[in-house]
């Protein structure tokens, strides 16, 4: 992966993590945490969506990546919230 690719992944992860934190109220984790949530969310969505037969299309790769990562980030934050409540 090139330096440009890493920077783009961090930017997309940050945006997606921030959006996921806004959607799941009170679950934001700060700048670094949001980037991690966005990146982990992208992996979760890229693993889960094909198994469920969900495809968002390929109109704009960056917008599609942000949407995938945001949905995955919301899933990650909901799971984290459930784990926090159980502990």
PyMOL Python script that loads the backbone (N, CA, C, O; Angstrom):
from pymol import cmd

cmd.read_pdbstr("""\
ATOM      1  N   UNK A   1       0.850  -1.171   0.000  1.00  0.00           N
ATOM      2  CA  UNK A   1       0.000   0.000   0.000  1.00  0.00           C
ATOM      3  C   UNK A   1       0.897   1.236   0.000  1.00  0.00           C
ATOM      4  O   UNK A   1       1.878   1.307   0.740  1.00  0.00           O
ATOM      5  N   UNK A   2       0.550   2.187  -0.826  1.00  0.00           N
ATOM      6  CA  UNK A   2       1.345   3.401  -0.935  1.00  0.00           C
ATOM      7  C   UNK A   2       1.002   4.370   0.194  1.00  0.00           C
ATOM      8  O   UNK A   2       0.023   4.181   0.916  1.00  0.00           O
ATOM      9  N   UNK A   3       1.803   5.384   0.329  1.00  0.00           N
ATOM     10  CA  UNK A   3       1.553   6.419   1.338  1.00  0.00           C
ATOM     11  C   UNK A   3       0.224   7.111   1.046  1.00  0.00           C
ATOM     12  O   UNK A   3      -0.538   7.412   1.965  1.00  0.00           O
ATOM     13  N   UNK A   4      -0.049   7.359  -0.223  1.00  0.00           N
ATOM     14  CA  UNK A   4      -1.315   7.986  -0.604  1.00  0.00           C
ATOM     15  C   UNK A   4      -2.495   7.112  -0.212  1.00  0.00           C
ATOM     16  O   UNK A   4      -3.508   7.614   0.274  1.00  0.00           O
ATOM     17  N   UNK A   5      -2.370   5.809  -0.420  1.00  0.00           N
ATOM     18  CA  UNK A   5      -3.434   4.875  -0.043  1.00  0.00           C
ATOM     19  C   UNK A   5      -3.680   4.863   1.457  1.00  0.00           C
ATOM     20  O   UNK A   5      -4.825   4.798   1.906  1.00  0.00           O
ATOM     21  N   UNK A   6      -2.615   4.925   2.221  1.00  0.00           N
ATOM     22  CA  UNK A   6      -2.751   4.956   3.680  1.00  0.00           C
ATOM     23  C   UNK A   6      -3.436   6.244   4.128  1.00  0.00           C
ATOM     24  O   UNK A   6      -4.304   6.220   5.001  1.00  0.00           O
ATOM     25  N   UNK A   7      -3.045   7.362   3.530  1.00  0.00           N
ATOM     26  CA  UNK A   7      -3.666   8.645   3.878  1.00  0.00           C
ATOM     27  C   UNK A   7      -5.148   8.637   3.522  1.00  0.00           C
ATOM     28  O   UNK A   7      -5.975   9.110   4.303  1.00  0.00           O
ATOM     29  N   UNK A   8      -5.488   8.108   2.360  1.00  0.00           N
ATOM     30  CA  UNK A   8      -6.897   8.029   1.956  1.00  0.00           C
ATOM     31  C   UNK A   8      -7.677   7.123   2.901  1.00  0.00           C
ATOM     32  O   UNK A   8      -8.802   7.450   3.279  1.00  0.00           O
ATOM     33  N   UNK A   9      -7.091   5.979   3.291  1.00  0.00           N
ATOM     34  CA  UNK A   9      -7.761   5.074   4.230  1.00  0.00           C
ATOM     35  C   UNK A   9      -7.988   5.760   5.572  1.00  0.00           C
ATOM     36  O   UNK A   9      -9.042   5.577   6.181  1.00  0.00           O
ATOM     37  N   UNK A  10      -7.026   6.544   6.044  1.00  0.00           N
ATOM     38  CA  UNK A  10      -7.187   7.261   7.311  1.00  0.00           C
ATOM     39  C   UNK A  10      -8.268   8.330   7.213  1.00  0.00           C
ATOM     40  O   UNK A  10      -9.047   8.516   8.148  1.00  0.00           O
ATOM     41  N   UNK A  11      -8.319   9.031   6.088  1.00  0.00           N
ATOM     42  CA  UNK A  11      -9.340  10.062   5.913  1.00  0.00           C
ATOM     43  C   UNK A  11     -10.728   9.437   5.839  1.00  0.00           C
ATOM     44  O   UNK A  11     -11.656   9.900   6.501  1.00  0.00           O
ATOM     45  N   UNK A  12     -10.869   8.388   5.036  1.00  0.00           N
ATOM     46  CA  UNK A  12     -12.163   7.704   4.929  1.00  0.00           C
ATOM     47  C   UNK A  12     -12.554   7.109   6.281  1.00  0.00           C
ATOM     48  O   UNK A  12     -13.712   7.195   6.691  1.00  0.00           O
ATOM     49  N   UNK A  13     -11.587   6.505   6.969  1.00  0.00           N
ATOM     50  CA  UNK A  13     -11.868   5.944   8.295  1.00  0.00           C
ATOM     51  C   UNK A  13     -12.296   7.005   9.281  1.00  0.00           C
ATOM     52  O   UNK A  13     -13.214   6.783  10.070  1.00  0.00           O
ATOM     53  N   UNK A  14     -11.643   8.163   9.252  1.00  0.00           N
ATOM     54  CA  UNK A  14     -12.021   9.255  10.152  1.00  0.00           C
ATOM     55  C   UNK A  14     -13.422   9.770   9.887  1.00  0.00           C
ATOM     56  O   UNK A  14     -14.201   9.980  10.818  1.00  0.00           O
ATOM     57  N   UNK A  15     -13.744   9.975   8.611  1.00  0.00           N
ATOM     58  CA  UNK A  15     -15.082  10.455   8.245  1.00  0.00           C
ATOM     59  C   UNK A  15     -16.137   9.424   8.633  1.00  0.00           C
ATOM     60  O   UNK A  15     -17.156   9.764   9.234  1.00  0.00           O
ATOM     61  N   UNK A  16     -15.889   8.175   8.290  1.00  0.00           N
ATOM     62  CA  UNK A  16     -16.857   7.119   8.578  1.00  0.00           C
ATOM     63  C   UNK A  16     -17.011   6.916  10.084  1.00  0.00           C
ATOM     64  O   UNK A  16     -18.127   6.720  10.567  1.00  0.00           O
ATOM     65  N   UNK A  17     -15.920   6.961  10.824  1.00  0.00           N
ATOM     66  CA  UNK A  17     -16.001   6.812  12.276  1.00  0.00           C
ATOM     67  C   UNK A  17     -16.750   7.957  12.921  1.00  0.00           C
ATOM     68  O   UNK A  17     -17.533   7.750  13.848  1.00  0.00           O
ATOM     69  N   UNK A  18     -16.510   9.177  12.430  1.00  0.00           N
ATOM     70  CA  UNK A  18     -17.234  10.332  12.954  1.00  0.00           C
ATOM     71  C   UNK A  18     -18.727  10.206  12.661  1.00  0.00           C
ATOM     72  O   UNK A  18     -19.557  10.442  13.539  1.00  0.00           O
ATOM     73  N   UNK A  19     -19.070   9.833  11.420  1.00  0.00           N
ATOM     74  CA  UNK A  19     -20.485   9.654  11.068  1.00  0.00           C
ATOM     75  C   UNK A  19     -21.140   8.564  11.922  1.00  0.00           C
ATOM     76  O   UNK A  19     -22.273   8.723  12.377  1.00  0.00           O
ATOM     77  N   UNK A  20     -20.428   7.470  12.133  1.00  0.00           N
ATOM     78  CA  UNK A  20     -20.966   6.389  12.961  1.00  0.00           C
ATOM     79  C   UNK A  20     -21.177   6.868  14.392  1.00  0.00           C
ATOM     80  O   UNK A  20     -22.168   6.505  15.024  1.00  0.00           O
ATOM     81  N   UNK A  21     -20.250   7.684  14.913  1.00  0.00           N
ATOM     82  CA  UNK A  21     -20.401   8.240  16.252  1.00  0.00           C
ATOM     83  C   UNK A  21     -21.589   9.175  16.349  1.00  0.00           C
ATOM     84  O   UNK A  21     -22.248   9.227  17.388  1.00  0.00           O
ATOM     85  N   UNK A  22     -21.878   9.920  15.283  1.00  0.00           N
ATOM     86  CA  UNK A  22     -23.038  10.811  15.264  1.00  0.00           C
ATOM     87  C   UNK A  22     -24.327   9.988  15.213  1.00  0.00           C
ATOM     88  O   UNK A  22     -25.304  10.312  15.888  1.00  0.00           O
ATOM     89  N   UNK A  23     -24.323   8.928  14.411  1.00  0.00           N
ATOM     90  CA  UNK A  23     -25.520   8.089  14.274  1.00  0.00           C
ATOM     91  C   UNK A  23     -25.814   7.358  15.578  1.00  0.00           C
ATOM     92  O   UNK A  23     -26.962   7.314  16.021  1.00  0.00           O
ATOM     93  N   UNK A  24     -24.782   6.784  16.195  1.00  0.00           N
ATOM     94  CA  UNK A  24     -24.932   6.102  17.475  1.00  0.00           C
ATOM     95  C   UNK A  24     -24.560   7.121  18.541  1.00  0.00           C
ATOM     96  O   UNK A  24     -23.398   7.226  18.933  1.00  0.00           O
ATOM     97  N   UNK A  25     -25.542   7.863  19.003  1.00  0.00           N
ATOM     98  CA  UNK A  25     -25.313   8.988  19.915  1.00  0.00           C
ATOM     99  C   UNK A  25     -24.517   8.564  21.144  1.00  0.00           C
ATOM    100  O   UNK A  25     -24.792   7.530  21.753  1.00  0.00           O
ATOM    101  N   UNK A  26     -23.533   9.374  21.494  1.00  0.00           N
ATOM    102  CA  UNK A  26     -22.754   9.148  22.701  1.00  0.00           C
ATOM    103  C   UNK A  26     -21.727   8.051  22.595  1.00  0.00           C
ATOM    104  O   UNK A  26     -21.143   7.664  23.607  1.00  0.00           O
ATOM    105  N   UNK A  27     -21.485   7.536  21.407  1.00  0.00           N
ATOM    106  CA  UNK A  27     -20.540   6.428  21.265  1.00  0.00           C
ATOM    107  C   UNK A  27     -19.260   6.854  20.562  1.00  0.00           C
ATOM    108  O   UNK A  27     -18.444   6.004  20.203  1.00  0.00           O
ATOM    109  N   UNK A  28     -19.069   8.154  20.358  1.00  0.00           N
ATOM    110  CA  UNK A  28     -17.842   8.625  19.724  1.00  0.00           C
ATOM    111  C   UNK A  28     -16.636   8.342  20.612  1.00  0.00           C
ATOM    112  O   UNK A  28     -16.742   8.367  21.838  1.00  0.00           O
ATOM    113  N   UNK A  29     -15.512   8.077  20.003  1.00  0.00           N
ATOM    114  CA  UNK A  29     -14.325   7.682  20.752  1.00  0.00           C
ATOM    115  C   UNK A  29     -13.153   8.630  20.548  1.00  0.00           C
ATOM    116  O   UNK A  29     -12.015   8.243  20.814  1.00  0.00           O
ATOM    117  N   UNK A  30     -13.381   9.842  20.092  1.00  0.00           N
ATOM    118  CA  UNK A  30     -12.288  10.763  19.814  1.00  0.00           C
ATOM    119  C   UNK A  30     -11.741  10.544  18.418  1.00  0.00           C
ATOM    120  O   UNK A  30     -12.177   9.641  17.704  1.00  0.00           O
ATOM    121  N   UNK A  31     -10.791  11.369  18.036  1.00  0.00           N
ATOM    122  CA  UNK A  31     -10.270  11.335  16.665  1.00  0.00           C
ATOM    123  C   UNK A  31      -9.646   9.989  16.309  1.00  0.00           C
ATOM    124  O   UNK A  31     -10.024   9.380  15.309  1.00  0.00           O
ATOM    125  N   UNK A  32      -8.707   9.525  17.108  1.00  0.00           N
ATOM    126  CA  UNK A  32      -8.031   8.258  16.807  1.00  0.00           C
ATOM    127  C   UNK A  32      -9.020   7.097  16.904  1.00  0.00           C
ATOM    128  O   UNK A  32      -9.006   6.196  16.065  1.00  0.00           O
ATOM    129  N   UNK A  33      -9.868   7.119  17.916  1.00  0.00           N
ATOM    130  CA  UNK A  33     -10.873   6.060  18.066  1.00  0.00           C
ATOM    131  C   UNK A  33     -11.835   6.026  16.898  1.00  0.00           C
ATOM    132  O   UNK A  33     -12.212   4.949  16.437  1.00  0.00           O
ATOM    133  N   UNK A  34     -12.244   7.203  16.407  1.00  0.00           N
ATOM    134  CA  UNK A  34     -13.152   7.260  15.260  1.00  0.00           C
ATOM    135  C   UNK A  34     -12.492   6.708  14.003  1.00  0.00           C
ATOM    136  O   UNK A  34     -13.137   6.011  13.220  1.00  0.00           O
ATOM    137  N   UNK A  35     -11.212   7.014  13.803  1.00  0.00           N
ATOM    138  CA  UNK A  35     -10.495   6.477  12.648  1.00  0.00           C
ATOM    139  C   UNK A  35     -10.442   4.950  12.734  1.00  0.00           C
ATOM    140  O   UNK A  35     -10.676   4.254  11.746  1.00  0.00           O
ATOM    141  N   UNK A  36     -10.134   4.443  13.924  1.00  0.00           N
ATOM    142  CA  UNK A  36     -10.070   2.989  14.112  1.00  0.00           C
ATOM    143  C   UNK A  36     -11.440   2.360  13.886  1.00  0.00           C
ATOM    144  O   UNK A  36     -11.548   1.328  13.224  1.00  0.00           O
ATOM    145  N   UNK A  37     -12.494   2.983  14.436  1.00  0.00           N
ATOM    146  CA  UNK A  37     -13.850   2.458  14.244  1.00  0.00           C
ATOM    147  C   UNK A  37     -14.208   2.456  12.761  1.00  0.00           C
ATOM    148  O   UNK A  37     -14.798   1.492  12.273  1.00  0.00           O
ATOM    149  N   UNK A  38     -13.862   3.515  12.040  1.00  0.00           N
ATOM    150  CA  UNK A  38     -14.149   3.581  10.606  1.00  0.00           C
ATOM    151  C   UNK A  38     -13.416   2.518   9.820  1.00  0.00           C
ATOM    152  O   UNK A  38     -13.995   1.894   8.931  1.00  0.00           O
ATOM    153  N   UNK A  39     -12.139   2.301  10.136  1.00  0.00           N
ATOM    154  CA  UNK A  39     -11.359   1.297   9.414  1.00  0.00           C
ATOM    155  C   UNK A  39     -11.851  -0.109   9.751  1.00  0.00           C
ATOM    156  O   UNK A  39     -12.015  -0.939   8.857  1.00  0.00           O
ATOM    157  N   UNK A  40     -12.085  -0.379  11.032  1.00  0.00           N
ATOM    158  CA  UNK A  40     -12.619  -1.688  11.431  1.00  0.00           C
ATOM    159  C   UNK A  40     -14.009  -1.879  10.830  1.00  0.00           C
ATOM    160  O   UNK A  40     -14.353  -2.973  10.382  1.00  0.00           O
ATOM    161  N   UNK A  41     -14.800  -0.815  10.824  1.00  0.00           N
ATOM    162  CA  UNK A  41     -16.133  -0.873  10.221  1.00  0.00           C
ATOM    163  C   UNK A  41     -16.084  -1.205   8.744  1.00  0.00           C
ATOM    164  O   UNK A  41     -16.945  -1.927   8.240  1.00  0.00           O
ATOM    165  N   UNK A  42     -15.088  -0.687   8.046  1.00  0.00           N
ATOM    166  CA  UNK A  42     -14.934  -1.000   6.622  1.00  0.00           C
ATOM    167  C   UNK A  42     -14.646  -2.486   6.435  1.00  0.00           C
ATOM    168  O   UNK A  42     -15.181  -3.114   5.521  1.00  0.00           O
ATOM    169  N   UNK A  43     -13.803  -3.047   7.297  1.00  0.00           N
ATOM    170  CA  UNK A  43     -13.524  -4.480   7.208  1.00  0.00           C
ATOM    171  C   UNK A  43     -14.769  -5.302   7.533  1.00  0.00           C
ATOM    172  O   UNK A  43     -15.051  -6.295   6.862  1.00  0.00           O
ATOM    173  N   UNK A  44     -15.512  -4.891   8.557  1.00  0.00           N
ATOM    174  CA  UNK A  44     -16.736  -5.608   8.931  1.00  0.00           C
ATOM    175  C   UNK A  44     -17.736  -5.577   7.775  1.00  0.00           C
ATOM    176  O   UNK A  44     -18.298  -6.609   7.408  1.00  0.00           O
ATOM    177  N   UNK A  45     -17.954  -4.404   7.209  1.00  0.00           N
ATOM    178  CA  UNK A  45     -18.912  -4.280   6.110  1.00  0.00           C
ATOM    179  C   UNK A  45     -18.463  -5.039   4.872  1.00  0.00           C
ATOM    180  O   UNK A  45     -19.283  -5.660   4.196  1.00  0.00           O
ATOM    181  N   UNK A  46     -17.168  -4.995   4.567  1.00  0.00           N
ATOM    182  CA  UNK A  46     -16.693  -5.706   3.375  1.00  0.00           C
ATOM    183  C   UNK A  46     -16.755  -7.215   3.554  1.00  0.00           C
ATOM    184  O   UNK A  46     -16.796  -7.951   2.568  1.00  0.00           O
ATOM    185  N   UNK A  47     -16.764  -7.684   4.786  1.00  0.00           N
ATOM    186  CA  UNK A  47     -16.916  -9.109   5.043  1.00  0.00           C
ATOM    187  C   UNK A  47     -18.393  -9.498   5.090  1.00  0.00           C
ATOM    188  O   UNK A  47     -18.784 -10.534   4.552  1.00  0.00           O
ATOM    189  N   UNK A  48     -19.221  -8.655   5.743  1.00  0.00           N
ATOM    190  CA  UNK A  48     -20.617  -9.003   5.999  1.00  0.00           C
ATOM    191  C   UNK A  48     -21.521  -8.794   4.780  1.00  0.00           C
ATOM    192  O   UNK A  48     -22.353  -9.651   4.483  1.00  0.00           O
ATOM    193  N   UNK A  49     -21.372  -7.676   4.074  1.00  0.00           N
ATOM    194  CA  UNK A  49     -22.294  -7.345   2.985  1.00  0.00           C
ATOM    195  C   UNK A  49     -22.331  -8.377   1.867  1.00  0.00           C
ATOM    196  O   UNK A  49     -23.425  -8.739   1.435  1.00  0.00           O
ATOM    197  N   UNK A  50     -21.203  -8.871   1.374  1.00  0.00           N
ATOM    198  CA  UNK A  50     -21.279  -9.883   0.316  1.00  0.00           C
ATOM    199  C   UNK A  50     -21.982 -11.162   0.780  1.00  0.00           C
ATOM    200  O   UNK A  50     -22.664 -11.813  -0.010  1.00  0.00           O
ATOM    201  N   UNK A  51     -21.821 -11.520   2.036  1.00  0.00           N
ATOM    202  CA  UNK A  51     -22.481 -12.719   2.557  1.00  0.00           C
ATOM    203  C   UNK A  51     -23.995 -12.543   2.654  1.00  0.00           C
ATOM    204  O   UNK A  51     -24.749 -13.513   2.578  1.00  0.00           O
ATOM    205  N   UNK A  52     -24.433 -11.286   2.823  1.00  0.00           N
ATOM    206  CA  UNK A  52     -25.863 -10.991   2.868  1.00  0.00           C
ATOM    207  C   UNK A  52     -26.418 -10.641   1.492  1.00  0.00           C
ATOM    208  O   UNK A  52     -27.622 -10.429   1.343  1.00  0.00           O
ATOM    209  N   UNK A  53     -25.546 -10.579   0.486  1.00  0.00           N
ATOM    210  CA  UNK A  53     -25.977 -10.254  -0.871  1.00  0.00           C
ATOM    211  C   UNK A  53     -26.274  -8.780  -1.073  1.00  0.00           C
ATOM    212  O   UNK A  53     -27.054  -8.424  -1.957  1.00  0.00           O
ATOM    213  N   UNK A  54     -25.660  -7.906  -0.262  1.00  0.00           N
ATOM    214  CA  UNK A  54     -25.896  -6.464  -0.347  1.00  0.00           C
ATOM    215  C   UNK A  54     -24.788  -5.826  -1.172  1.00  0.00           C
ATOM    216  O   UNK A  54     -23.605  -6.082  -0.949  1.00  0.00           O
ATOM    217  N   UNK A  55     -25.186  -4.989  -2.130  1.00  0.00           N
ATOM    218  CA  UNK A  55     -24.225  -4.249  -2.933  1.00  0.00           C
ATOM    219  C   UNK A  55     -24.727  -2.821  -3.081  1.00  0.00           C
ATOM    220  O   UNK A  55     -25.892  -2.599  -3.411  1.00  0.00           O
ATOM    221  N   UNK A  56     -23.855  -1.858  -2.838  1.00  0.00           N
ATOM    222  CA  UNK A  56     -24.244  -0.451  -2.924  1.00  0.00           C
ATOM    223  C   UNK A  56     -23.933   0.165  -4.264  1.00  0.00           C
ATOM    224  O   UNK A  56     -24.216   1.344  -4.474  1.00  0.00           O
ATOM    225  N   UNK A  57     -23.359  -0.589  -5.179  1.00  0.00           N
ATOM    226  CA  UNK A  57     -23.027  -0.066  -6.491  1.00  0.00           C
ATOM    227  C   UNK A  57     -21.613   0.471  -6.528  1.00  0.00           C
ATOM    228  O   UNK A  57     -20.901   0.444  -5.524  1.00  0.00           O
ATOM    229  N   UNK A  58     -21.210   0.958  -7.686  1.00  0.00           N
ATOM    230  CA  UNK A  58     -19.833   1.429  -7.860  1.00  0.00           C
ATOM    231  C   UNK A  58     -19.786   2.799  -8.530  1.00  0.00           C
ATOM    232  O   UNK A  58     -18.866   3.070  -9.302  1.00  0.00           O
ATOM    233  N   UNK A  59     -20.757   3.668  -8.252  1.00  0.00           N
ATOM    234  CA  UNK A  59     -20.770   4.988  -8.884  1.00  0.00           C
ATOM    235  C   UNK A  59     -19.549   5.807  -8.502  1.00  0.00           C
ATOM    236  O   UNK A  59     -18.815   6.272  -9.374  1.00  0.00           O
ATOM    237  N   UNK A  60     -19.330   5.984  -7.234  1.00  0.00           N
ATOM    238  CA  UNK A  60     -18.181   6.743  -6.751  1.00  0.00           C
ATOM    239  C   UNK A  60     -17.486   5.907  -5.686  1.00  0.00           C
ATOM    240  O   UNK A  60     -18.063   5.615  -4.638  1.00  0.00           O
ATOM    241  N   UNK A  61     -16.259   5.529  -5.958  1.00  0.00           N
ATOM    242  CA  UNK A  61     -15.551   4.615  -5.067  1.00  0.00           C
ATOM    243  C   UNK A  61     -15.369   5.206  -3.672  1.00  0.00           C
ATOM    244  O   UNK A  61     -15.491   4.481  -2.685  1.00  0.00           O
ATOM    245  N   UNK A  62     -15.084   6.489  -3.568  1.00  0.00           N
ATOM    246  CA  UNK A  62     -14.853   7.095  -2.257  1.00  0.00           C
ATOM    247  C   UNK A  62     -16.155   7.190  -1.479  1.00  0.00           C
ATOM    248  O   UNK A  62     -16.188   6.862  -0.293  1.00  0.00           O
ATOM    249  N   UNK A  63     -17.229   7.633  -2.125  1.00  0.00           N
ATOM    250  CA  UNK A  63     -18.516   7.741  -1.438  1.00  0.00           C
ATOM    251  C   UNK A  63     -18.995   6.363  -1.004  1.00  0.00           C
ATOM    252  O   UNK A  63     -19.473   6.203   0.119  1.00  0.00           O
ATOM    253  N   UNK A  64     -18.874   5.376  -1.867  1.00  0.00           N
ATOM    254  CA  UNK A  64     -19.263   4.011  -1.530  1.00  0.00           C
ATOM    255  C   UNK A  64     -18.427   3.494  -0.370  1.00  0.00           C
ATOM    256  O   UNK A  64     -18.958   2.830   0.520  1.00  0.00           O
ATOM    257  N   UNK A  65     -17.147   3.781  -0.361  1.00  0.00           N
ATOM    258  CA  UNK A  65     -16.271   3.352   0.734  1.00  0.00           C
ATOM    259  C   UNK A  65     -16.683   3.996   2.042  1.00  0.00           C
ATOM    260  O   UNK A  65     -16.687   3.335   3.081  1.00  0.00           O
ATOM    261  N   UNK A  66     -17.029   5.272   2.010  1.00  0.00           N
ATOM    262  CA  UNK A  66     -17.468   5.961   3.229  1.00  0.00           C
ATOM    263  C   UNK A  66     -18.770   5.372   3.740  1.00  0.00           C
ATOM    264  O   UNK A  66     -18.937   5.188   4.946  1.00  0.00           O
ATOM    265  N   UNK A  67     -19.700   5.072   2.832  1.00  0.00           N
ATOM    266  CA  UNK A  67     -20.980   4.490   3.243  1.00  0.00           C
ATOM    267  C   UNK A  67     -20.765   3.109   3.857  1.00  0.00           C
ATOM    268  O   UNK A  67     -21.302   2.816   4.925  1.00  0.00           O
ATOM    269  N   UNK A  68     -19.984   2.259   3.189  1.00  0.00           N
ATOM    270  CA  UNK A  68     -19.674   0.933   3.727  1.00  0.00           C
ATOM    271  C   UNK A  68     -19.038   1.050   5.109  1.00  0.00           C
ATOM    272  O   UNK A  68     -19.466   0.388   6.055  1.00  0.00           O
ATOM    273  N   UNK A  69     -18.017   1.893   5.221  1.00  0.00           N
ATOM    274  CA  UNK A  69     -17.295   2.030   6.488  1.00  0.00           C
ATOM    275  C   UNK A  69     -18.187   2.610   7.577  1.00  0.00           C
ATOM    276  O   UNK A  69     -18.061   2.233   8.742  1.00  0.00           O
ATOM    277  N   UNK A  70     -19.088   3.522   7.215  1.00  0.00           N
ATOM    278  CA  UNK A  70     -19.998   4.097   8.206  1.00  0.00           C
ATOM    279  C   UNK A  70     -20.963   3.049   8.730  1.00  0.00           C
ATOM    280  O   UNK A  70     -21.166   2.945   9.940  1.00  0.00           O
ATOM    281  N   UNK A  71     -21.559   2.272   7.839  1.00  0.00           N
ATOM    282  CA  UNK A  71     -22.485   1.220   8.272  1.00  0.00           C
ATOM    283  C   UNK A  71     -21.752   0.197   9.125  1.00  0.00           C
ATOM    284  O   UNK A  71     -22.260  -0.232  10.162  1.00  0.00           O
ATOM    285  N   UNK A  72     -20.570  -0.191   8.696  1.00  0.00           N
ATOM    286  CA  UNK A  72     -19.768  -1.110   9.500  1.00  0.00           C
ATOM    287  C   UNK A  72     -19.385  -0.502  10.843  1.00  0.00           C
ATOM    288  O   UNK A  72     -19.382  -1.194  11.861  1.00  0.00           O
ATOM    289  N   UNK A  73     -19.059   0.796  10.848  1.00  0.00           N
ATOM    290  CA  UNK A  73     -18.729   1.491  12.093  1.00  0.00           C
ATOM    291  C   UNK A  73     -19.898   1.538  13.053  1.00  0.00           C
ATOM    292  O   UNK A  73     -19.717   1.390  14.262  1.00  0.00           O
ATOM    293  N   UNK A  74     -21.105   1.743  12.525  1.00  0.00           N
ATOM    294  CA  UNK A  74     -22.297   1.722  13.367  1.00  0.00           C
ATOM    295  C   UNK A  74     -22.454   0.336  14.004  1.00  0.00           C
ATOM    296  O   UNK A  74     -22.767   0.226  15.190  1.00  0.00           O
ATOM    297  N   UNK A  75     -22.239  -0.705  13.224  1.00  0.00           N
ATOM    298  CA  UNK A  75     -22.321  -2.071  13.758  1.00  0.00           C
ATOM    299  C   UNK A  75     -21.285  -2.262  14.859  1.00  0.00           C
ATOM    300  O   UNK A  75     -21.591  -2.822  15.912  1.00  0.00           O
ATOM    301  N   UNK A  76     -20.058  -1.799  14.621  1.00  0.00           N
ATOM    302  CA  UNK A  76     -18.990  -1.936  15.622  1.00  0.00           C
ATOM    303  C   UNK A  76     -19.359  -1.172  16.895  1.00  0.00           C
ATOM    304  O   UNK A  76     -19.195  -1.698  17.996  1.00  0.00           O
ATOM    305  N   UNK A  77     -19.854   0.061  16.761  1.00  0.00           N
ATOM    306  CA  UNK A  77     -20.210   0.853  17.934  1.00  0.00           C
ATOM    307  C   UNK A  77     -21.372   0.244  18.706  1.00  0.00           C
ATOM    308  O   UNK A  77     -21.389   0.286  19.937  1.00  0.00           O
ATOM    309  N   UNK A  78     -22.344  -0.320  17.994  1.00  0.00           N
ATOM    310  CA  UNK A  78     -23.459  -0.981  18.685  1.00  0.00           C
ATOM    311  C   UNK A  78     -22.976  -2.203  19.467  1.00  0.00           C
ATOM    312  O   UNK A  78     -23.421  -2.439  20.590  1.00  0.00           O
ATOM    313  N   UNK A  79     -22.077  -2.969  18.878  1.00  0.00           N
ATOM    314  CA  UNK A  79     -21.522  -4.127  19.584  1.00  0.00           C
ATOM    315  C   UNK A  79     -20.721  -3.668  20.797  1.00  0.00           C
ATOM    316  O   UNK A  79     -20.830  -4.263  21.869  1.00  0.00           O
ATOM    317  N   UNK A  80     -19.914  -2.612  20.641  1.00  0.00           N
ATOM    318  CA  UNK A  80     -19.150  -2.077  21.775  1.00  0.00           C
ATOM    319  C   UNK A  80     -20.068  -1.583  22.889  1.00  0.00           C
ATOM    320  O   UNK A  80     -19.782  -1.784  24.069  1.00  0.00           O
ATOM    321  N   UNK A  81     -21.176  -0.934  22.510  1.00  0.00           N
ATOM    322  CA  UNK A  81     -22.138  -0.458  23.516  1.00  0.00           C
ATOM    323  C   UNK A  81     -22.758  -1.625  24.280  1.00  0.00           C
ATOM    324  O   UNK A  81     -22.949  -1.550  25.494  1.00  0.00           O
ATOM    325  N   UNK A  82     -23.070  -2.702  23.561  1.00  0.00           N
ATOM    326  CA  UNK A  82     -23.628  -3.881  24.228  1.00  0.00           C
ATOM    327  C   UNK A  82     -22.610  -4.509  25.179  1.00  0.00           C
ATOM    328  O   UNK A  82     -22.965  -4.954  26.270  1.00  0.00           O
ATOM    329  N   UNK A  83     -21.356  -4.543  24.765  1.00  0.00           N
ATOM    330  CA  UNK A  83     -20.311  -5.112  25.623  1.00  0.00           C
ATOM    331  C   UNK A  83     -20.114  -4.240  26.860  1.00  0.00           C
ATOM    332  O   UNK A  83     -19.937  -4.766  27.958  1.00  0.00           O
ATOM    333  N   UNK A  84     -20.143  -2.913  26.701  1.00  0.00           N
ATOM    334  CA  UNK A  84     -19.983  -2.007  27.846  1.00  0.00           C
ATOM    335  C   UNK A  84     -21.128  -2.181  28.850  1.00  0.00           C
ATOM    336  O   UNK A  84     -20.897  -2.172  30.059  1.00  0.00           O
ATOM    337  N   UNK A  85     -22.348  -2.336  28.359  1.00  0.00           N
ATOM    338  CA  UNK A  85     -23.498  -2.516  29.249  1.00  0.00           C
ATOM    339  C   UNK A  85     -23.441  -3.825  29.997  1.00  0.00           C
ATOM    340  O   UNK A  85     -23.857  -3.908  31.153  1.00  0.00           O
ATOM    341  N   UNK A  86     -22.923  -4.854  29.337  1.00  0.00           N
ATOM    342  CA  UNK A  86     -22.851  -6.183  29.950  1.00  0.00           C
ATOM    343  C   UNK A  86     -21.764  -6.232  31.013  1.00  0.00           C
ATOM    344  O   UNK A  86     -21.844  -7.030  31.947  1.00  0.00           O
ATOM    345  N   UNK A  87     -20.750  -5.386  30.878  1.00  0.00           N
ATOM    346  CA  UNK A  87     -19.616  -5.443  31.826  1.00  0.00           C
ATOM    347  C   UNK A  87     -19.889  -4.685  33.095  1.00  0.00           C
ATOM    348  O   UNK A  87     -19.038  -4.641  33.983  1.00  0.00           O
TER     349      UNK A  87
END
""", "prot")
cmd.dss("prot")
cmd.show_as("cartoon", "prot")
cmd.util.cbc("prot")
cmd.orient("prot")
